């Protein structure tokens, strides 16, 4: 791995770490982070496939109240690095990502607890109107989030491929296989959550039609996407809701009839 690749990986790790709390750019999402790591390591195909698989799993990972969700940033970056460098499969990548997400969850709780001190300092600066101090506290907290992902990524990058391979081979197959099965179940739960959230029952026939086409034909994703576009266009053309309403023209010579009140002298 070249120096430029290491620098770019650490930069991606920093961006994903900050994105996990900013949420604006969604840079911490597996599909974005894994694809970027795959691009840097020269295997964007594996990065996109692993990121898409982890993305469906991460749909069920969300913060509810005070409950902290598993960390998708560390899971995405480090699992992609390990999978590409050691030439592992996507199944092994899922197993690695699940373990990393659980470890990253504890690390996230620690970092966010540490940044409470910075928030109190920002409150003190706000009381005296020190805007510069408030900005410094917020930037410092973001740097902590960046280091939370950068440091573990740097440790993994500095490890030799042989040592990583030995470590991965040391994981019992029953654990790896069990995590793969669990990851597949989570993907199904993610699909179910999206469908339930959309709650568009009139579009369910298209969903089932697409599932049957994918299961019983040899279409690739491009072909399925094209068929979906054709189906959407046909639906919009046949559905009356999407048809332009023609204005009703009044008959020639017709005039609006104004009701006449016989008791009103102005109408006489």
C-alpha positions in Angstrom: 0.0 0.0 0.0 1.5 3.3 -1.1 1.8 6.4 1.1 -0.8 8.2 -1.0 -3.3 5.4 -0.4 -2.7 5.6 3.3 -3.2 9.3 3.4 -6.4 9.0 1.4 -7.7 6.2 3.6 -7.1 8.3 6.7 -8.8 11.3 5.1 -11.9 9.1 4.2 -11.9 7.7 7.8 -11.9 11.3 9.2 -14.7 12.3 6.9 -16.8 9.3 7.8 -16.2 9.8 11.5 -17.4 13.4 11.3 -20.3 12.5 9.1 -21.6 10.1 11.7 -22.5 13.1 13.9 -23.2 15.7 11.2 -25.5 13.5 9.1 -25.8 16.2 6.5 -23.7 14.6 3.8 -24.4 11.0 4.8 -20.7 10.3 4.4 -20.7 7.7 7.1 -23.2 5.5 5.2 -21.7 2.1 4.1 -22.5 2.7 0.5 -20.5 5.9 0.4 -17.7 4.9 2.7 -17.1 1.4 1.2 -17.2 2.8 -2.3 -14.6 5.5 -1.5 -12.3 3.0 0.2 -12.7 0.6 -2.8 -11.8 3.4 -5.2 -8.6 4.2 -3.2 -7.5 0.6 -3.1 -8.3 0.0 -6.8 -11.2 -2.4 -6.3 -14.3 -0.2 -6.4 -16.5 -3.2 -7.5 -15.9 -5.0 -4.2 -16.4 -1.7 -2.3 -19.8 -1.0 -3.9 -21.0 -4.6 -3.4 -20.0 -4.7 0.2 -21.3 -1.2 0.8 -24.7 -2.0 -0.7 -25.0 -5.1 1.4 -24.0 -3.3 4.6 -26.3 -0.4 3.7 -29.4 -2.7 3.8 -28.2 -4.0 7.2 -27.5 -0.5 8.5 -31.1 0.6 7.7 -32.0 -1.0 11.1 -29.1 0.8 12.9 -30.4 4.0 14.2 -30.3 6.0 17.4 -33.5 5.7 19.3 -33.7 8.0 22.3 -30.5 7.5 24.4 -29.8 4.1 22.8 -26.6 4.3 20.7 -26.7 2.4 17.4 -23.8 0.3 16.1 -21.1 2.4 14.4 -21.4 2.2 10.6 -18.3 4.4 10.0 -15.7 2.1 11.5 -17.5 -1.0 10.2 -17.6 0.3 6.6 -14.0 1.6 6.4 -12.1 -1.1 8.2 -14.1 -4.0 6.8 -13.6 -2.9 3.2 -9.8 -2.5 3.8 -9.6 -6.0 5.3 -11.7 -7.6 2.6 -9.8 -6.0 -0.3 -6.3 -6.4 1.1 -6.8 -10.1 2.2 -9.0 -11.0 -0.8 -11.9 -12.1 1.3 -15.4 -12.5 0.1 -18.4 -10.3 0.9 -19.7 -12.8 3.4 -16.6 -12.6 5.4 -16.8 -8.8 5.1 -20.2 -8.8 6.6 -19.0 -10.9 9.5 -16.1 -8.5 10.1 -18.4 -5.5 9.8 -20.8 -6.7 12.4 -18.1 -7.3 15.0 -16.5 -3.9 14.2 -19.9 -2.1 14.5 -20.3 -3.5 18.0 -16.8 -2.4 19.0 -17.3 1.0 17.4 -20.6 1.4 19.3 -18.6 1.3 22.6 -16.0 3.6 21.2 -18.7 6.1 20.1 -20.2 6.1 23.6 -16.8 6.9 25.1 -16.1 9.7 22.6 -19.5 11.3 23.0 -19.2 11.2 26.8 -15.8 12.9 26.6 -17.2 15.7 24.4 -19.7 16.6 27.1 -16.9 18.7 28.7 -16.6 20.6 25.4 -20.3 21.3 25.3 -20.2 22.8 28.8 -17.3 25.0 27.7 -19.3 26.1 24.7 -22.2 27.0 27.1 -19.8 29.1 29.2 -18.5 30.9 26.1 -22.1 31.5 25.0 -22.9 33.2 28.3 -20.2 35.8 27.6 -20.9 36.0 23.9 -17.6 34.5 22.8 -18.5 33.1 19.4 -14.9 32.2 18.5 -14.7 30.0 21.6 -18.0 28.2 20.7 -16.7 27.5 17.2 -13.4 26.1 18.6 -15.3 23.8 20.9 -17.5 22.5 18.1 -14.5 21.9 15.8 -12.6 20.2 18.6 -15.5 17.8 19.1 -15.6 17.1 15.4 -11.9 16.3 15.5 -12.5 13.8 18.3 -15.1 12.1 16.0 -12.6 12.0 13.2 -9.9 10.5 15.4 -12.3 7.9 16.6 -12.2 6.3 13.1 -8.8 7.5 11.9 -6.8 5.8 14.7 -8.3 2.3 14.3 -8.0 2.6 10.5 -4.3 3.6 10.9 -3.6 0.6 13.1 -5.3 -1.7 10.5 -3.4 -0.1 7.6 -0.1 -0.5 9.4 -0.6 -4.2 10.0 0.9 -6.6 7.5 -1.4 -8.6 5.3 -0.1 -11.9 6.6 -0.8 -11.0 10.2 -4.3 -9.8 9.3 -4.9 -13.0 7.3 -3.8 -15.1 10.3 -6.1 -13.2 12.6 -9.1 -13.7 10.2 -8.3 -17.4 9.7 -8.2 -17.7 13.5 -11.9 -16.9 13.8 -14.0 -20.1 14.1 -16.0 -21.0 11.1 -19.1 -21.3 13.3 -18.8 -17.7 14.3 -18.2 -16.5 10.8 -21.1 -18.5 9.4 -23.4 -17.4 12.1 -22.6 -13.8 11.6 -23.2 -14.2 7.8 -26.6 -15.7 8.5 -27.4 -13.0 11.0 -26.3 -10.3 8.5 -28.6 -11.8 5.8 -31.5 -11.7 8.3 -30.8 -8.1 9.1 -30.8 -7.3 5.3 -34.3 -8.8 5.0 -35.4 -6.8 8.1 -34.0 -3.6 6.4 -36.1 -4.3 3.3 -39.2 -4.9 5.4 -38.6 -1.6 7.3 -38.4 0.3 4.0 -41.5 -1.2 2.5 -43.4 -0.7 5.7 -42.3 2.9 5.9 -43.3 3.6 2.3 -46.8 2.2 2.9 -47.8 2.3 -0.7 -50.0 -0.7 -1.2 -51.0 0.2 -4.7 -47.4 -0.2 -5.8 -46.9 -3.7 -4.3 -47.7 -5.5 -7.5 -44.7 -3.9 -9.1 -42.5 -5.0 -6.1 -43.7 -8.6 -6.5 -43.3 -8.5 -10.3 -39.7 -7.2 -9.9 -38.9 -9.9 -7.3 -40.2 -12.7 -9.6 -38.3 -11.3 -12.6 -35.1 -11.2 -10.5 -35.6 -14.7 -9.2 -36.6 -16.5 -12.4 -34.8 -14.6 -15.1 -31.1 -13.8 -15.9 -31.6 -10.1 -16.1 -28.8 -8.0 -14.5 -29.4 -4.9 -12.5 -29.3 -2.6 -15.6 -32.0 -4.7 -17.2 -34.1 -4.8 -14.1 -33.7 -1.0 -13.7 -34.8 -0.5 -17.3 -37.9 -2.6 -16.8 -38.7 -0.7 -13.7 -38.5 2.6 -15.6 -40.7 1.2 -18.4 -43.2 0.0 -15.8 -43.2 3.4 -14.1 -43.8 5.3 -17.4 -46.7 2.9 -18.3 -48.2 3.4 -14.9 -48.1 7.2 -15.2 -49.7 7.0 -18.7 -52.5 4.7 -17.7 -53.3 6.2 -14.3 -56.0 8.9 -14.6 -54.4 10.7 -11.7 -51.4 11.7 -13.8 -53.5 12.7 -16.9 -53.9 16.4 -17.7 -57.4 17.6 -17.0 -58.9 19.3 -20.0 -60.8 22.5 -19.3 -64.5 22.3 -20.0 -65.4 25.0 -22.7 -68.7 26.8 -22.3 -71.2 26.5 -25.2 -71.1 29.4 -27.7 -73.6 32.1 -27.0 -74.2 30.9 -23.5 -74.2 33.6 -20.8 -73.9 33.1 -17.1 -77.4 33.2 -15.6 -77.6 35.5 -12.5 -80.5 34.7 -10.3 -83.0 37.5 -10.2 -84.6 38.7 -6.9 -88.0 40.1 -7.7 -88.1 42.0 -4.4 -84.9 43.9 -5.2 -85.5 47.2 -7.1 -82.0 47.1 -8.6 -82.8 43.9 -10.5 -85.9 45.4 -12.1 
